[in-house]
Amino acid sequence: MSARRATNQSRRANILVNIAPNEAPMKRSALLIVILVVLVAVPGWGAALGTAAGSVIPSDVQQIITVDYRQLAASPTALALKAKVLPDNLKNLETALRGVGIDPDKDVDSLIFASYRTQDKGIVRIIGIAQGQFNRAKFVKNMRAKKIKPTKYHTSFLYPMGSGMEVTFLDESSMLFGEEAAVQASLDARDGQAESMASNSRMSDLVRSADAGAVWSVLDAAGTQNMMRSTLGEAAALADFDTVKKRLLGSTYTMDFTHGVKFDLSVLTSDSMTAATMSSLLRAGMLFKKMNAAGAEKQALENVTVDNDNEHLLVHFKTDDDKFQSLLQSPLFTAIAR
């Protein structure tokens, strides 16, 4: 497996952005959306959501983002984008994996991150799920050698990773990790002591529509509303967006780096009229930005198309690697990704 990944990519990140609402560390991502989704893109590399991974995601999930390390290793453009927008709080989770002997460059095929609200206080928590080929016996042996003892929660053994985080095996190819409270809440969902994502029909449907692609993410209604407000920018003031936003029910996006950069965003609305209204607003926002853009930024806007299909708002962005690299070096992108 290590042959698939170059050694000089050992610092690559676990995730690029997260736009969970009401979480300060994620604000940079909402601003990134203004640049790459008109400017339009919220990057993340993905893989299919396995059964074990899906079972531990609580019902009040806000966002799921995945990382496909094989996709990441194969794309210099993707690595360049990662270097610009990597959030430190999620990078720390990968560092924690290394601390317990899991080398993401050799052992991990994909990482999945989910943010969710607690049902009692509405606190936003984040969990990570690593999928790959793990040697559980070797892991346990290493923990014993370091005199690290696990604690038992339900039927699972939780090992400390440092900084208040825990890790546990879900099966031979999946590991759950995160802060202790987040891990325990996720295990409650898996073991039937709390509702899991299976009880959230809308988010489950969004996942099914998105995870057929190699790169994907899903957002709940609140995250989608925050994303669109940031994306519209000045255009949000042209209409009663606070009224329209209540009809934005969720969204999915996919991003591919196989031949250049391709991004597709689909926003689920309550009806075709809302989708058409949002399409018009977004076009107005693009026109406003084009008036003030130049160089690579203006060229990126020229490569964005906006449409609507029944109850869906659709945004598409496509460019080649060289033009996207130029966009990453533009003053506007640098200022926003800072």
N, C-alpha and C positions, 0 to 999 in steps of 0.2 A: 504493500500500500504506500510505503514511503517513497517509492520510485515515482509516484504520480505528483509529488510535490517538491519543488526546488528548495534547497536548504536556505537560500537567501530570503525566503518568504516566512521565516519562523516567527516574525513579529506580527503577522497578519491578524486582523481583528475578528472578534466574534460576531460583530454586528455593526451596521453603519448608522442607522438612525432609528429613533422611536419617537412617536408623536402622541404619546399618551397624554391626555389633558390633565391640567392641574399638577404637573410634575416639573419643577424648575429645571432639572438637568436636561430635559428634552426640548427646551425652547429653541435650541439651535436647529433642530430638525424641522420645526414648523417654518422657520425662515428658509431653510434649504428648499422646501417645497415651492416657495415663491420663485426661486431661481430655476428649479428644474421641472416644475410642473406648470409653469407659465411665469417663469422657467419651471418646468414640470417634472420633478422626479424625486421619489423617496426610495433610495436604493436599499437592497438587501438581497443576499443570495440564498436560494431556497432549495429545499428537498421535500419529498412527500412526508406528511405527518403520519407517523406510525401509530399503531393501535395503542401501544404503551404510552407514547407521548400524549395522545389525545385524551387518554383516561385520567391524566393528572391535572388537566387544565380546568380550573373552576368555572362555574357558569357565568360569573360576572366578568368575563374576559373582555379587555379593551382592545388589545392588539396582539397579533401573532406575527413574528418575523422569523425567517429562517436563513441559515447560512450554509451554502453548499461549498465545501472547501475545494472540491475539484473544479468547480466553476471559477472560484477565486484564483486558484493557481494558474489557470489557463489564460487569464485576461489581464495584461498590464494596465489596461484602461480601468478595469474594476479595482485593481490595487491602488491606482492613482486616486480614484474617487474615495476609496477607504481612507487613504492617508489624509484627505482633506476634512472628513466629517466624522471620524470615529469618536463616539462619546466615551469619555474616560470611565464612567460608572459601569458600563457594560464590558469594557476592556478588562476591568478588574476581575470579572467573573472567569474569563479565560485564564488569567494569571492564577486564580485560585485552583483551577483544574491542574495546571502545571505543578502547583504546590503539593498535590496528592499523587503525583506520578503519572498523570494522564497528559500525554504530549499531543496537543491538537493537530500538529503537523503529521503525525504518524498514526494516531489511534482513532481520530475522529473523522467521520465522513461528513457529518452535518451537525450544526447547532441550531436549536429552536428556542426562541425566547418568547415568553408570554407575559404581558402585564395584565393585572386584574385588580378589581376593587374588593376589599373585604366586606362581607355582608353586614358586619356589626357597625364599624365606624367609617366605612367607605375609604379606607386607606389603600393607596395604590402599592401593590407589591409586584416584584418581577421574579420569575423562575426561569431557569435554563434547563434544557434537555439536550444532552449529547448523545448522538447516534453514531455507532461505529462498531468495530470489532474489539471488544474489551476482554482481558484475561482477569476474571473476577478472583480466581485463586491467587494469582500473582499480586493483585491489588491488596487483598486481605493480608497476604504474607508481608508486604511492604509496610502496611499499617501496624502489624504486630511488631515488626523489627524496629519501628519508630516508637513503639509503646503507645500507640494511639488507639484508644478503646472506643468502640461505637456505643451509642445508646439505641435502645429498641423503641420504635414507635409503630404501633399496630404490629404488622408482620415484617417490617423493614428495619434494617440496621443503618443508622445515620452516623457518618463519620465527619468529624470536624475538619474544615478546610482552612480555618483561620478567619479572622475579621468577622466572626459571628455567622459564618456560612457553613452549611452542611451539604454532604453528598450521599446519595444512596443509589443502589442498583434497582432499576425497574425490571429488567430482564438481562440476558447476556449481551444484548446490543444497545441498551438504553440506560442512561444515568440521569438522575434528577439532581439539580443542585440549586443553591440560593440561600438566602437568610433562613434561619431555623424556622421562624413562624411561617414563612412562605412555603417551605418544603412540607411542613406538617399540614398546612391547609390543603396543599395539593394532594397529599396522601389521603386526607379525609375525603376528598372528591373521588379519588380512585376507589376507596374502600366503602363507598356508599354512606358515609357519615356527613356528607355535604353534597350539594348539587354540583355536577360536573358540566362541562360544556355540552354534553349530550342533551341536557335539558334546555339549552339555549338554541332554539331552532334556527333563529336568524343567523347567528354566528356559525353554526354548524353548516348551514347552507352556503354561506360565503366561503368557508374553508373548502367545501366540496367543489365549488366553482373555481377555486384558485389553485389548489395544490396539484393540479395536473401539470402545471408548468414547472420548469426547473427553478424559477425565481418567483417568489410570491409573498404577499403579506395581506392580512385582512385587518380592518378597523371597524370598531363599533360605531354607533350613531354619534356619540359625543366626540370621539376622535375625528370622525369624518367631518362633522360640523366645524370643529376648530381648524382642520386642514383647509377646508374650502374658504373659510373666512380669511386665512392668511394668503391663500392662493389668489383670491379675488382682489385683495389689496384695496385700492381706491374705488374699484367697481362695487364693492360691498356697500358703499354709501349711496349708490345710485338707486337702490331699492330697499325695501324693508327686509333686510337679510335675516333679522331676528325672527321674522314670521316664516320665511322660506326655509330656514335652517331646520325647523322642526320636522320638515318632510324629507330630510336627508337621513336615511336609515342605516347606512353602512357602506363600505367600499372595499374593493380589492385592487391590488396592483401587481403587475408582473414586470420584470426587467430582464433583458437578455443581452449578453455581450459576445455572442457567437460571431456575428458579422456586424461590426460596429456596435452601436448602442441603440436598443429599442426598448421603449417604455410604454406600457398601456395601463391606464387607470379607468376603472368602472365604478361609478357612484350609483348606488341603488337609492331611488327616490320613491315617494309614495304613489306617484302617478305620472303619466306622460307629460302633463302640463308643467309640473315642477321640473322635470328633466329638461324640457324645452326652455323654461325660464332660466335655469342654471346655465344652460348652454349659451344663451344670449348674454348673460352676465359675464361669463368667462371670456367670451369673444371680446366684450367691451374692455375687460381687464387687459387682454392681450394687446388691443389697439393702443391703450394708454401706455403700456410698457414699451411698445415698439417706438412710440414717439420720443422716448427718452433713452432708448438703447442704441448701442453702436458696436461695431466689430463683431466679436464672437457671440456676444449676448444677443444682438439683433439677429444674427444668423440662426441661433438656437430657436428664437421665437418663430422664425420663418418655417422651422421644421416641426412646429406643433400644430396639430389639427384637433378641432373640437366638434363633437357631434352628439346627437341623442338618438336613442333607439328605445321606443316604448318608455318604460320607467327608468331607463339607465342614461346617465350622463357619461359620455365616452371621451377620453383624452388620449391622444397618441403622439409620441415623440420618437423620431428616428434620425440618427446622424452617423457619420463615420467616426472612427477612432481619433483621427487627427483633429477634426473639428471639435470633438468633445474634450480632447486634451487642451485645446486652446481655450475652451469655455472654462475649464477648471483653473486656468491661469489668469482669467479676466479679473480686473479690479473689483467688479461687483460681486463675483462669486467669492473672492478672497475676503471681502469685507463682511459678507453674510455668514460664511462658514467659520469665521474667526471665533 
